[in-house]
């Protein structure tokens, strides 16, 4: 089933809740478009987390769940997900996030160990809960850093906040 990962872990390393100021359908469309846009974009580590790793760049690769696996969120996959959401917004959306790190050393780009995360979003009552699970890696970025990036990028597409953190 597109959007749902059958083997998502029963616990999360980080859970955060947000109020959604648009419909679930609109938010889900904005979310997958935003994740597609983030894919392959190079960030300086300082933009994402503190304390920073000096001379380090970060690249995110998001995939969307499809039953027992994940598919890279390329243009074709984006169109499939958008069509599913258009027909009926999802109650649960699962994503995979590979975080690649590169450090400049003697003029060359050297890769560091990558991090792998799974993110589950559960929708209900004008809210969304982010469940973030660190699958593998050294945790150069924390689960909350991933959530903060996604929230900032989603909120950046509109003059008014789409996601408002619930304390």
Phi and psi in radians as a Rosetta constraint file:
Dihedral C 1 N 2 CA 2 C 2 CIRCULARHARMONIC -1.100 0.35
Dihedral N 2 CA 2 C 2 N 3 CIRCULARHARMONIC 2.249 0.35
Dihedral C 2 N 3 CA 3 C 3 CIRCULARHARMONIC 1.708 0.35
Dihedral N 3 CA 3 C 3 N 4 CIRCULARHARMONIC -0.236 0.35
Dihedral C 3 N 4 CA 4 C 4 CIRCULARHARMONIC -2.132 0.35
Dihedral N 4 CA 4 C 4 N 5 CIRCULARHARMONIC 2.246 0.35
Dihedral C 4 N 5 CA 5 C 5 CIRCULARHARMONIC -1.800 0.35
Dihedral N 5 CA 5 C 5 N 6 CIRCULARHARMONIC 2.070 0.35
Dihedral C 5 N 6 CA 6 C 6 CIRCULARHARMONIC -1.114 0.35
Dihedral N 6 CA 6 C 6 N 7 CIRCULARHARMONIC -0.464 0.35
Dihedral C 6 N 7 CA 7 C 7 CIRCULARHARMONIC -1.911 0.35
Dihedral N 7 CA 7 C 7 N 8 CIRCULARHARMONIC 0.514 0.35
Dihedral C 7 N 8 CA 8 C 8 CIRCULARHARMONIC -1.090 0.35
Dihedral N 8 CA 8 C 8 N 9 CIRCULARHARMONIC 2.381 0.35
Dihedral C 8 N 9 CA 9 C 9 CIRCULARHARMONIC -1.030 0.35
Dihedral N 9 CA 9 C 9 N 10 CIRCULARHARMONIC 2.606 0.35
Dihedral C 9 N 10 CA 10 C 10 CIRCULARHARMONIC -1.314 0.35
Dihedral N 10 CA 10 C 10 N 11 CIRCULARHARMONIC -0.143 0.35
Dihedral C 10 N 11 CA 11 C 11 CIRCULARHARMONIC -2.311 0.35
Dihedral N 11 CA 11 C 11 N 12 CIRCULARHARMONIC 2.883 0.35
Dihedral C 11 N 12 CA 12 C 12 CIRCULARHARMONIC -2.241 0.35
Dihedral N 12 CA 12 C 12 N 13 CIRCULARHARMONIC 2.676 0.35
Dihedral C 12 N 13 CA 13 C 13 CIRCULARHARMONIC -1.437 0.35
Dihedral N 13 CA 13 C 13 N 14 CIRCULARHARMONIC -0.338 0.35
Dihedral C 13 N 14 CA 14 C 14 CIRCULARHARMONIC -2.683 0.35
Dihedral N 14 CA 14 C 14 N 15 CIRCULARHARMONIC 2.356 0.35
Dihedral C 14 N 15 CA 15 C 15 CIRCULARHARMONIC -2.215 0.35
Dihedral N 15 CA 15 C 15 N 16 CIRCULARHARMONIC 2.273 0.35
Dihedral C 15 N 16 CA 16 C 16 CIRCULARHARMONIC -2.379 0.35
Dihedral N 16 CA 16 C 16 N 17 CIRCULARHARMONIC 2.567 0.35
Dihedral C 16 N 17 CA 17 C 17 CIRCULARHARMONIC -2.077 0.35
Dihedral N 17 CA 17 C 17 N 18 CIRCULARHARMONIC 2.490 0.35
Dihedral C 17 N 18 CA 18 C 18 CIRCULARHARMONIC -2.413 0.35
Dihedral N 18 CA 18 C 18 N 19 CIRCULARHARMONIC 2.520 0.35
Dihedral C 18 N 19 CA 19 C 19 CIRCULARHARMONIC -1.459 0.35
Dihedral N 19 CA 19 C 19 N 20 CIRCULARHARMONIC 2.489 0.35
Dihedral C 19 N 20 CA 20 C 20 CIRCULARHARMONIC -1.869 0.35
Dihedral N 20 CA 20 C 20 N 21 CIRCULARHARMONIC 2.241 0.35
Dihedral C 20 N 21 CA 21 C 21 CIRCULARHARMONIC -1.663 0.35
Dihedral N 21 CA 21 C 21 N 22 CIRCULARHARMONIC 0.080 0.35
Dihedral C 21 N 22 CA 22 C 22 CIRCULARHARMONIC -2.237 0.35
Dihedral N 22 CA 22 C 22 N 23 CIRCULARHARMONIC 3.068 0.35
Dihedral C 22 N 23 CA 23 C 23 CIRCULARHARMONIC -1.160 0.35
Dihedral N 23 CA 23 C 23 N 24 CIRCULARHARMONIC 2.761 0.35
Dihedral C 23 N 24 CA 24 C 24 CIRCULARHARMONIC -0.992 0.35
Dihedral N 24 CA 24 C 24 N 25 CIRCULARHARMONIC -0.743 0.35
Dihedral C 24 N 25 CA 25 C 25 CIRCULARHARMONIC -1.013 0.35
Dihedral N 25 CA 25 C 25 N 26 CIRCULARHARMONIC -0.885 0.35
Dihedral C 25 N 26 CA 26 C 26 CIRCULARHARMONIC -1.087 0.35
Dihedral N 26 CA 26 C 26 N 27 CIRCULARHARMONIC -0.782 0.35
Dihedral C 26 N 27 CA 27 C 27 CIRCULARHARMONIC -1.068 0.35
Dihedral N 27 CA 27 C 27 N 28 CIRCULARHARMONIC -0.805 0.35
Dihedral C 27 N 28 CA 28 C 28 CIRCULARHARMONIC -1.086 0.35
Dihedral N 28 CA 28 C 28 N 29 CIRCULARHARMONIC -0.669 0.35
Dihedral C 28 N 29 CA 29 C 29 CIRCULARHARMONIC -1.122 0.35
Dihedral N 29 CA 29 C 29 N 30 CIRCULARHARMONIC -0.802 0.35
Dihedral C 29 N 30 CA 30 C 30 CIRCULARHARMONIC -1.090 0.35
Dihedral N 30 CA 30 C 30 N 31 CIRCULARHARMONIC -0.735 0.35
Dihedral C 30 N 31 CA 31 C 31 CIRCULARHARMONIC -1.035 0.35
Dihedral N 31 CA 31 C 31 N 32 CIRCULARHARMONIC -0.928 0.35
Dihedral C 31 N 32 CA 32 C 32 CIRCULARHARMONIC -1.185 0.35
Dihedral N 32 CA 32 C 32 N 33 CIRCULARHARMONIC -0.587 0.35
Dihedral C 32 N 33 CA 33 C 33 CIRCULARHARMONIC -1.139 0.35
Dihedral N 33 CA 33 C 33 N 34 CIRCULARHARMONIC -0.685 0.35
Dihedral C 33 N 34 CA 34 C 34 CIRCULARHARMONIC -1.168 0.35
Dihedral N 34 CA 34 C 34 N 35 CIRCULARHARMONIC -0.786 0.35
Dihedral C 34 N 35 CA 35 C 35 CIRCULARHARMONIC -1.098 0.35
Dihedral N 35 CA 35 C 35 N 36 CIRCULARHARMONIC -0.681 0.35
Dihedral C 35 N 36 CA 36 C 36 CIRCULARHARMONIC -1.064 0.35
Dihedral N 36 CA 36 C 36 N 37 CIRCULARHARMONIC -0.729 0.35
Dihedral C 36 N 37 CA 37 C 37 CIRCULARHARMONIC -1.172 0.35
Dihedral N 37 CA 37 C 37 N 38 CIRCULARHARMONIC -0.647 0.35
Dihedral C 37 N 38 CA 38 C 38 CIRCULARHARMONIC -1.200 0.35
Dihedral N 38 CA 38 C 38 N 39 CIRCULARHARMONIC -0.576 0.35
Dihedral C 38 N 39 CA 39 C 39 CIRCULARHARMONIC -0.892 0.35
Dihedral N 39 CA 39 C 39 N 40 CIRCULARHARMONIC 2.144 0.35
Dihedral C 39 N 40 CA 40 C 40 CIRCULARHARMONIC 1.431 0.35
Dihedral N 40 CA 40 C 40 N 41 CIRCULARHARMONIC -0.144 0.35
Dihedral C 40 N 41 CA 41 C 41 CIRCULARHARMONIC -1.245 0.35
Dihedral N 41 CA 41 C 41 N 42 CIRCULARHARMONIC 2.395 0.35
Dihedral C 41 N 42 CA 42 C 42 CIRCULARHARMONIC -1.646 0.35
Dihedral N 42 CA 42 C 42 N 43 CIRCULARHARMONIC 2.187 0.35
Dihedral C 42 N 43 CA 43 C 43 CIRCULARHARMONIC -2.004 0.35
Dihedral N 43 CA 43 C 43 N 44 CIRCULARHARMONIC 2.622 0.35
Dihedral C 43 N 44 CA 44 C 44 CIRCULARHARMONIC -1.360 0.35
Dihedral N 44 CA 44 C 44 N 45 CIRCULARHARMONIC 2.483 0.35
Dihedral C 44 N 45 CA 45 C 45 CIRCULARHARMONIC -0.943 0.35
Dihedral N 45 CA 45 C 45 N 46 CIRCULARHARMONIC -0.658 0.35
Dihedral C 45 N 46 CA 46 C 46 CIRCULARHARMONIC -1.052 0.35
Dihedral N 46 CA 46 C 46 N 47 CIRCULARHARMONIC -0.459 0.35
Dihedral C 46 N 47 CA 47 C 47 CIRCULARHARMONIC -1.244 0.35
Dihedral N 47 CA 47 C 47 N 48 CIRCULARHARMONIC -0.405 0.35
Dihedral C 47 N 48 CA 48 C 48 CIRCULARHARMONIC -1.796 0.35
Dihedral N 48 CA 48 C 48 N 49 CIRCULARHARMONIC -0.710 0.35
Dihedral C 48 N 49 CA 49 C 49 CIRCULARHARMONIC -2.622 0.35
Dihedral N 49 CA 49 C 49 N 50 CIRCULARHARMONIC 2.806 0.35
Dihedral C 49 N 50 CA 50 C 50 CIRCULARHARMONIC -2.219 0.35
Dihedral N 50 CA 50 C 50 N 51 CIRCULARHARMONIC 2.524 0.35
Dihedral C 50 N 51 CA 51 C 51 CIRCULARHARMONIC -1.249 0.35
Dihedral N 51 CA 51 C 51 N 52 CIRCULARHARMONIC 2.591 0.35
Dihedral C 51 N 52 CA 52 C 52 CIRCULARHARMONIC -1.383 0.35
Dihedral N 52 CA 52 C 52 N 53 CIRCULARHARMONIC 2.790 0.35
Dihedral C 52 N 53 CA 53 C 53 CIRCULARHARMONIC -1.686 0.35
Dihedral N 53 CA 53 C 53 N 54 CIRCULARHARMONIC 2.124 0.35
Dihedral C 53 N 54 CA 54 C 54 CIRCULARHARMONIC -1.142 0.35
Dihedral N 54 CA 54 C 54 N 55 CIRCULARHARMONIC 2.535 0.35
Dihedral C 54 N 55 CA 55 C 55 CIRCULARHARMONIC 0.930 0.35
Dihedral N 55 CA 55 C 55 N 56 CIRCULARHARMONIC 0.665 0.35
Dihedral C 55 N 56 CA 56 C 56 CIRCULARHARMONIC -2.064 0.35
Dihedral N 56 CA 56 C 56 N 57 CIRCULARHARMONIC 2.363 0.35
Dihedral C 56 N 57 CA 57 C 57 CIRCULARHARMONIC -1.969 0.35
Dihedral N 57 CA 57 C 57 N 58 CIRCULARHARMONIC 2.710 0.35
Dihedral C 57 N 58 CA 58 C 58 CIRCULARHARMONIC -2.242 0.35
Dihedral N 58 CA 58 C 58 N 59 CIRCULARHARMONIC 2.353 0.35
Dihedral C 58 N 59 CA 59 C 59 CIRCULARHARMONIC -2.218 0.35
Dihedral N 59 CA 59 C 59 N 60 CIRCULARHARMONIC 2.292 0.35
Dihedral C 59 N 60 CA 60 C 60 CIRCULARHARMONIC -1.806 0.35
Dihedral N 60 CA 60 C 60 N 61 CIRCULARHARMONIC 2.506 0.35
Dihedral C 60 N 61 CA 61 C 61 CIRCULARHARMONIC -2.308 0.35
Dihedral N 61 CA 61 C 61 N 62 CIRCULARHARMONIC 1.990 0.35
Dihedral C 61 N 62 CA 62 C 62 CIRCULARHARMONIC -1.801 0.35
Dihedral N 62 CA 62 C 62 N 63 CIRCULARHARMONIC 2.494 0.35
Dihedral C 62 N 63 CA 63 C 63 CIRCULARHARMONIC -2.260 0.35
Dihedral N 63 CA 63 C 63 N 64 CIRCULARHARMONIC 2.701 0.35
Dihedral C 63 N 64 CA 64 C 64 CIRCULARHARMONIC -1.856 0.35
Dihedral N 64 CA 64 C 64 N 65 CIRCULARHARMONIC 2.493 0.35
Dihedral C 64 N 65 CA 65 C 65 CIRCULARHARMONIC -1.194 0.35
Dihedral N 65 CA 65 C 65 N 66 CIRCULARHARMONIC 2.612 0.35
Dihedral C 65 N 66 CA 66 C 66 CIRCULARHARMONIC -2.631 0.35
Dihedral N 66 CA 66 C 66 N 67 CIRCULARHARMONIC 1.457 0.35
Dihedral C 66 N 67 CA 67 C 67 CIRCULARHARMONIC 1.311 0.35
Dihedral N 67 CA 67 C 67 N 68 CIRCULARHARMONIC -1.866 0.35
Dihedral C 67 N 68 CA 68 C 68 CIRCULARHARMONIC -1.786 0.35
Dihedral N 68 CA 68 C 68 N 69 CIRCULARHARMONIC 0.275 0.35
Dihedral C 68 N 69 CA 69 C 69 CIRCULARHARMONIC -2.698 0.35
Dihedral N 69 CA 69 C 69 N 70 CIRCULARHARMONIC -2.994 0.35
Dihedral C 69 N 70 CA 70 C 70 CIRCULARHARMONIC -2.277 0.35
Dihedral N 70 CA 70 C 70 N 71 CIRCULARHARMONIC 2.537 0.35
Dihedral C 70 N 71 CA 71 C 71 CIRCULARHARMONIC -2.004 0.35
Dihedral N 71 CA 71 C 71 N 72 CIRCULARHARMONIC 2.349 0.35
Dihedral C 71 N 72 CA 72 C 72 CIRCULARHARMONIC -0.981 0.35
Dihedral N 72 CA 72 C 72 N 73 CIRCULARHARMONIC 2.374 0.35
Dihedral C 72 N 73 CA 73 C 73 CIRCULARHARMONIC -1.451 0.35
Dihedral N 73 CA 73 C 73 N 74 CIRCULARHARMONIC 1.219 0.35
Dihedral C 73 N 74 CA 74 C 74 CIRCULARHARMONIC -1.525 0.35
Dihedral N 74 CA 74 C 74 N 75 CIRCULARHARMONIC -3.053 0.35
Dihedral C 74 N 75 CA 75 C 75 CIRCULARHARMONIC -1.083 0.35
Dihedral N 75 CA 75 C 75 N 76 CIRCULARHARMONIC -0.714 0.35
Dihedral C 75 N 76 CA 76 C 76 CIRCULARHARMONIC -1.095 0.35
Dihedral N 76 CA 76 C 76 N 77 CIRCULARHARMONIC -0.799 0.35
Dihedral C 76 N 77 CA 77 C 77 CIRCULARHARMONIC -1.180 0.35
Dihedral N 77 CA 77 C 77 N 78 CIRCULARHARMONIC -0.668 0.35
Dihedral C 77 N 78 CA 78 C 78 CIRCULARHARMONIC -1.001 0.35
Dihedral N 78 CA 78 C 78 N 79 CIRCULARHARMONIC -0.806 0.35
Dihedral C 78 N 79 CA 79 C 79 CIRCULARHARMONIC -1.100 0.35
Dihedral N 79 CA 79 C 79 N 80 CIRCULARHARMONIC -0.681 0.35
Dihedral C 79 N 80 CA 80 C 80 CIRCULARHARMONIC -1.104 0.35
Dihedral N 80 CA 80 C 80 N 81 CIRCULARHARMONIC -0.803 0.35
Dihedral C 80 N 81 CA 81 C 81 CIRCULARHARMONIC -1.146 0.35
Dihedral N 81 CA 81 C 81 N 82 CIRCULARHARMONIC -0.731 0.35
Dihedral C 81 N 82 CA 82 C 82 CIRCULARHARMONIC -1.062 0.35
Dihedral N 82 CA 82 C 82 N 83 CIRCULARHARMONIC -0.661 0.35
Dihedral C 82 N 83 CA 83 C 83 CIRCULARHARMONIC -1.169 0.35
Dihedral N 83 CA 83 C 83 N 84 CIRCULARHARMONIC -0.728 0.35
Dihedral C 83 N 84 CA 84 C 84 CIRCULARHARMONIC -1.073 0.35
Dihedral N 84 CA 84 C 84 N 85 CIRCULARHARMONIC -0.798 0.35
Dihedral C 84 N 85 CA 85 C 85 CIRCULARHARMONIC -1.134 0.35
Dihedral N 85 CA 85 C 85 N 86 CIRCULARHARMONIC -0.696 0.35
Dihedral C 85 N 86 CA 86 C 86 CIRCULARHARMONIC -1.022 0.35
Dihedral N 86 CA 86 C 86 N 87 CIRCULARHARMONIC -0.708 0.35
Dihedral C 86 N 87 CA 87 C 87 CIRCULARHARMONIC -1.258 0.35
Dihedral N 87 CA 87 C 87 N 88 CIRCULARHARMONIC -0.747 0.35
Dihedral C 87 N 88 CA 88 C 88 CIRCULARHARMONIC -2.849 0.35
Dihedral N 88 CA 88 C 88 N 89 CIRCULARHARMONIC 2.010 0.35
Dihedral C 88 N 89 CA 89 C 89 CIRCULARHARMONIC -1.003 0.35
Dihedral N 89 CA 89 C 89 N 90 CIRCULARHARMONIC 2.600 0.35
Dihedral C 89 N 90 CA 90 C 90 CIRCULARHARMONIC -1.514 0.35
Dihedral N 90 CA 90 C 90 N 91 CIRCULARHARMONIC 2.645 0.35
Dihedral C 90 N 91 CA 91 C 91 CIRCULARHARMONIC -1.501 0.35
Dihedral N 91 CA 91 C 91 N 92 CIRCULARHARMONIC -0.522 0.35
Dihedral C 91 N 92 CA 92 C 92 CIRCULARHARMONIC -2.350 0.35
Dihedral N 92 CA 92 C 92 N 93 CIRCULARHARMONIC 2.387 0.35
Dihedral C 92 N 93 CA 93 C 93 CIRCULARHARMONIC -2.283 0.35
Dihedral N 93 CA 93 C 93 N 94 CIRCULARHARMONIC 2.202 0.35
Dihedral C 93 N 94 CA 94 C 94 CIRCULARHARMONIC -1.986 0.35
Dihedral N 94 CA 94 C 94 N 95 CIRCULARHARMONIC 2.435 0.35
Dihedral C 94 N 95 CA 95 C 95 CIRCULARHARMONIC -2.345 0.35
Dihedral N 95 CA 95 C 95 N 96 CIRCULARHARMONIC 2.675 0.35
Dihedral C 95 N 96 CA 96 C 96 CIRCULARHARMONIC -1.908 0.35
Dihedral N 96 CA 96 C 96 N 97 CIRCULARHARMONIC 2.467 0.35
Dihedral C 96 N 97 CA 97 C 97 CIRCULARHARMONIC -2.321 0.35
Dihedral N 97 CA 97 C 97 N 98 CIRCULARHARMONIC 2.003 0.35
Dihedral C 97 N 98 CA 98 C 98 CIRCULARHARMONIC -1.677 0.35
Dihedral N 98 CA 98 C 98 N 99 CIRCULARHARMONIC 2.253 0.35
Dihedral C 98 N 99 CA 99 C 99 CIRCULARHARMONIC -1.980 0.35
Dihedral N 99 CA 99 C 99 N 100 CIRCULARHARMONIC 2.022 0.35
Dihedral C 99 N 100 CA 100 C 100 CIRCULARHARMONIC -1.782 0.35
Dihedral N 100 CA 100 C 100 N 101 CIRCULARHARMONIC 2.376 0.35
Dihedral C 100 N 101 CA 101 C 101 CIRCULARHARMONIC -2.065 0.35
Dihedral N 101 CA 101 C 101 N 102 CIRCULARHARMONIC 2.410 0.35
Dihedral C 101 N 102 CA 102 C 102 CIRCULARHARMONIC -2.356 0.35
Dihedral N 102 CA 102 C 102 N 103 CIRCULARHARMONIC 2.430 0.35
Dihedral C 102 N 103 CA 103 C 103 CIRCULARHARMONIC -2.112 0.35
Dihedral N 103 CA 103 C 103 N 104 CIRCULARHARMONIC 2.423 0.35
Dihedral C 103 N 104 CA 104 C 104 CIRCULARHARMONIC -1.367 0.35
Dihedral N 104 CA 104 C 104 N 105 CIRCULARHARMONIC 2.203 0.35
Dihedral C 104 N 105 CA 105 C 105 CIRCULARHARMONIC -2.493 0.35
Dihedral N 105 CA 105 C 105 N 106 CIRCULARHARMONIC 2.040 0.35
Dihedral C 105 N 106 CA 106 C 106 CIRCULARHARMONIC 0.937 0.35
Dihedral N 106 CA 106 C 106 N 107 CIRCULARHARMONIC 0.719 0.35
Dihedral C 106 N 107 CA 107 C 107 CIRCULARHARMONIC 1.353 0.35
Dihedral N 107 CA 107 C 107 N 108 CIRCULARHARMONIC 0.051 0.35
Dihedral C 107 N 108 CA 108 C 108 CIRCULARHARMONIC -2.023 0.35
Dihedral N 108 CA 108 C 108 N 109 CIRCULARHARMONIC 2.656 0.35
Dihedral C 108 N 109 CA 109 C 109 CIRCULARHARMONIC -1.615 0.35
Dihedral N 109 CA 109 C 109 N 110 CIRCULARHARMONIC 2.051 0.35
Dihedral C 109 N 110 CA 110 C 110 CIRCULARHARMONIC -1.961 0.35
Dihedral N 110 CA 110 C 110 N 111 CIRCULARHARMONIC 2.268 0.35
Dihedral C 110 N 111 CA 111 C 111 CIRCULARHARMONIC -1.443 0.35
Dihedral N 111 CA 111 C 111 N 112 CIRCULARHARMONIC 2.528 0.35
Dihedral C 111 N 112 CA 112 C 112 CIRCULARHARMONIC -1.775 0.35
Dihedral N 112 CA 112 C 112 N 113 CIRCULARHARMONIC 3.035 0.35
Dihedral C 112 N 113 CA 113 C 113 CIRCULARHARMONIC -1.028 0.35
Dihedral N 113 CA 113 C 113 N 114 CIRCULARHARMONIC 2.436 0.35
Dihedral C 113 N 114 CA 114 C 114 CIRCULARHARMONIC -1.506 0.35
Dihedral N 114 CA 114 C 114 N 115 CIRCULARHARMONIC 2.817 0.35
Dihedral C 114 N 115 CA 115 C 115 CIRCULARHARMONIC -1.988 0.35
Dihedral N 115 CA 115 C 115 N 116 CIRCULARHARMONIC 2.566 0.35
Dihedral C 115 N 116 CA 116 C 116 CIRCULARHARMONIC -2.217 0.35
Dihedral N 116 CA 116 C 116 N 117 CIRCULARHARMONIC 2.226 0.35
Dihedral C 116 N 117 CA 117 C 117 CIRCULARHARMONIC -2.186 0.35
Dihedral N 117 CA 117 C 117 N 118 CIRCULARHARMONIC 2.679 0.35
Dihedral C 117 N 118 CA 118 C 118 CIRCULARHARMONIC -2.092 0.35
Dihedral N 118 CA 118 C 118 N 119 CIRCULARHARMONIC 2.427 0.35
Dihedral C 118 N 119 CA 119 C 119 CIRCULARHARMONIC -2.231 0.35
Dihedral N 119 CA 119 C 119 N 120 CIRCULARHARMONIC 2.216 0.35
Dihedral C 119 N 120 CA 120 C 120 CIRCULARHARMONIC -2.000 0.35
Dihedral N 120 CA 120 C 120 N 121 CIRCULARHARMONIC 2.293 0.35
Dihedral C 120 N 121 CA 121 C 121 CIRCULARHARMONIC -1.963 0.35
Dihedral N 121 CA 121 C 121 N 122 CIRCULARHARMONIC 2.218 0.35
Dihedral C 121 N 122 CA 122 C 122 CIRCULARHARMONIC -2.035 0.35
Dihedral N 122 CA 122 C 122 N 123 CIRCULARHARMONIC 2.232 0.35
Dihedral C 122 N 123 CA 123 C 123 CIRCULARHARMONIC -1.848 0.35
Dihedral N 123 CA 123 C 123 N 124 CIRCULARHARMONIC 2.507 0.35
Dihedral C 123 N 124 CA 124 C 124 CIRCULARHARMONIC 3.060 0.35
Dihedral N 124 CA 124 C 124 N 125 CIRCULARHARMONIC 2.382 0.35
Dihedral C 124 N 125 CA 125 C 125 CIRCULARHARMONIC 1.035 0.35
Dihedral N 125 CA 125 C 125 N 126 CIRCULARHARMONIC 0.688 0.35
Dihedral C 125 N 126 CA 126 C 126 CIRCULARHARMONIC 1.269 0.35
Dihedral N 126 CA 126 C 126 N 127 CIRCULARHARMONIC 0.324 0.35
Dihedral C 126 N 127 CA 127 C 127 CIRCULARHARMONIC -2.298 0.35
Dihedral N 127 CA 127 C 127 N 128 CIRCULARHARMONIC 2.838 0.35
Dihedral C 127 N 128 CA 128 C 128 CIRCULARHARMONIC -2.412 0.35
Dihedral N 128 CA 128 C 128 N 129 CIRCULARHARMONIC 2.426 0.35
Dihedral C 128 N 129 CA 129 C 129 CIRCULARHARMONIC -1.936 0.35
Dihedral N 129 CA 129 C 129 N 130 CIRCULARHARMONIC 2.287 0.35
Dihedral C 129 N 130 CA 130 C 130 CIRCULARHARMONIC -1.734 0.35
Dihedral N 130 CA 130 C 130 N 131 CIRCULARHARMONIC 2.107 0.35
Dihedral C 130 N 131 CA 131 C 131 CIRCULARHARMONIC -1.922 0.35
Dihedral N 131 CA 131 C 131 N 132 CIRCULARHARMONIC 2.031 0.35
Dihedral C 131 N 132 CA 132 C 132 CIRCULARHARMONIC -2.006 0.35
Dihedral N 132 CA 132 C 132 N 133 CIRCULARHARMONIC 2.234 0.35
Dihedral C 132 N 133 CA 133 C 133 CIRCULARHARMONIC -2.118 0.35
Dihedral N 133 CA 133 C 133 N 134 CIRCULARHARMONIC 2.194 0.35
Dihedral C 133 N 134 CA 134 C 134 CIRCULARHARMONIC -1.497 0.35
Dihedral N 134 CA 134 C 134 N 135 CIRCULARHARMONIC 1.960 0.35
Dihedral C 134 N 135 CA 135 C 135 CIRCULARHARMONIC -1.420 0.35
Dihedral N 135 CA 135 C 135 N 136 CIRCULARHARMONIC -0.784 0.35
Dihedral C 135 N 136 CA 136 C 136 CIRCULARHARMONIC -2.864 0.35
Dihedral N 136 CA 136 C 136 N 137 CIRCULARHARMONIC 2.624 0.35
Dihedral C 136 N 137 CA 137 C 137 CIRCULARHARMONIC 2.081 0.35
Dihedral N 137 CA 137 C 137 N 138 CIRCULARHARMONIC -3.101 0.35
Dihedral C 137 N 138 CA 138 C 138 CIRCULARHARMONIC -1.562 0.35
Dihedral N 138 CA 138 C 138 N 139 CIRCULARHARMONIC -0.024 0.35
Dihedral C 138 N 139 CA 139 C 139 CIRCULARHARMONIC 1.059 0.35
Dihedral N 139 CA 139 C 139 N 140 CIRCULARHARMONIC 0.881 0.35
Dihedral C 139 N 140 CA 140 C 140 CIRCULARHARMONIC -1.053 0.35
Dihedral N 140 CA 140 C 140 N 141 CIRCULARHARMONIC -0.658 0.35
Dihedral C 140 N 141 CA 141 C 141 CIRCULARHARMONIC -1.863 0.35
Dihedral N 141 CA 141 C 141 N 142 CIRCULARHARMONIC 2.516 0.35
Dihedral C 141 N 142 CA 142 C 142 CIRCULARHARMONIC -1.527 0.35
Dihedral N 142 CA 142 C 142 N 143 CIRCULARHARMONIC 2.785 0.35
Dihedral C 142 N 143 CA 143 C 143 CIRCULARHARMONIC -0.943 0.35
Dihedral N 143 CA 143 C 143 N 144 CIRCULARHARMONIC -0.674 0.35
Dihedral C 143 N 144 CA 144 C 144 CIRCULARHARMONIC -1.178 0.35
Dihedral N 144 CA 144 C 144 N 145 CIRCULARHARMONIC -0.467 0.35
Dihedral C 144 N 145 CA 145 C 145 CIRCULARHARMONIC -1.136 0.35
Dihedral N 145 CA 145 C 145 N 146 CIRCULARHARMONIC -0.679 0.35
Dihedral C 145 N 146 CA 146 C 146 CIRCULARHARMONIC -1.141 0.35
Dihedral N 146 CA 146 C 146 N 147 CIRCULARHARMONIC -0.821 0.35
Dihedral C 146 N 147 CA 147 C 147 CIRCULARHARMONIC -1.067 0.35
Dihedral N 147 CA 147 C 147 N 148 CIRCULARHARMONIC -0.800 0.35
Dihedral C 147 N 148 CA 148 C 148 CIRCULARHARMONIC -1.048 0.35
Dihedral N 148 CA 148 C 148 N 149 CIRCULARHARMONIC -0.695 0.35
Dihedral C 148 N 149 CA 149 C 149 CIRCULARHARMONIC -1.101 0.35
Dihedral N 149 CA 149 C 149 N 150 CIRCULARHARMONIC -0.860 0.35
Dihedral C 149 N 150 CA 150 C 150 CIRCULARHARMONIC -1.065 0.35
Dihedral N 150 CA 150 C 150 N 151 CIRCULARHARMONIC -0.790 0.35
Dihedral C 150 N 151 CA 151 C 151 CIRCULARHARMONIC -1.094 0.35
Dihedral N 151 CA 151 C 151 N 152 CIRCULARHARMONIC -0.788 0.35
Dihedral C 151 N 152 CA 152 C 152 CIRCULARHARMONIC -1.090 0.35
Dihedral N 152 CA 152 C 152 N 153 CIRCULARHARMONIC -0.736 0.35
Dihedral C 152 N 153 CA 153 C 153 CIRCULARHARMONIC -1.190 0.35
Dihedral N 153 CA 153 C 153 N 154 CIRCULARHARMONIC -0.713 0.35
Dihedral C 153 N 154 CA 154 C 154 CIRCULARHARMONIC -1.123 0.35
Dihedral N 154 CA 154 C 154 N 155 CIRCULARHARMONIC -0.810 0.35
Dihedral C 154 N 155 CA 155 C 155 CIRCULARHARMONIC -1.165 0.35
Dihedral N 155 CA 155 C 155 N 156 CIRCULARHARMONIC -0.393 0.35
Dihedral C 155 N 156 CA 156 C 156 CIRCULARHARMONIC -1.295 0.35
Dihedral N 156 CA 156 C 156 N 157 CIRCULARHARMONIC -0.185 0.35
Dihedral C 156 N 157 CA 157 C 157 CIRCULARHARMONIC -1.546 0.35
Dihedral N 157 CA 157 C 157 N 158 CIRCULARHARMONIC -0.091 0.35
Dihedral C 157 N 158 CA 158 C 158 CIRCULARHARMONIC -2.370 0.35
Dihedral N 158 CA 158 C 158 N 159 CIRCULARHARMONIC 2.580 0.35
Dihedral C 158 N 159 CA 159 C 159 CIRCULARHARMONIC -1.159 0.35
Dihedral N 159 CA 159 C 159 N 160 CIRCULARHARMONIC -0.402 0.35
Dihedral C 159 N 160 CA 160 C 160 CIRCULARHARMONIC -1.945 0.35
Dihedral N 160 CA 160 C 160 N 161 CIRCULARHARMONIC 2.640 0.35
Dihedral C 160 N 161 CA 161 C 161 CIRCULARHARMONIC -1.114 0.35
Dihedral N 161 CA 161 C 161 N 162 CIRCULARHARMONIC 2.325 0.35
Dihedral C 161 N 162 CA 162 C 162 CIRCULARHARMONIC -1.564 0.35
Dihedral N 162 CA 162 C 162 N 163 CIRCULARHARMONIC -0.642 0.35
Dihedral C 162 N 163 CA 163 C 163 CIRCULARHARMONIC -2.027 0.35
Dihedral N 163 CA 163 C 163 N 164 CIRCULARHARMONIC 2.263 0.35
Dihedral C 163 N 164 CA 164 C 164 CIRCULARHARMONIC -2.152 0.35
Dihedral N 164 CA 164 C 164 N 165 CIRCULARHARMONIC 2.119 0.35
Dihedral C 164 N 165 CA 165 C 165 CIRCULARHARMONIC -1.066 0.35
Dihedral N 165 CA 165 C 165 N 166 CIRCULARHARMONIC 2.380 0.35
Dihedral C 165 N 166 CA 166 C 166 CIRCULARHARMONIC -1.792 0.35
Dihedral N 166 CA 166 C 166 N 167 CIRCULARHARMONIC 2.090 0.35
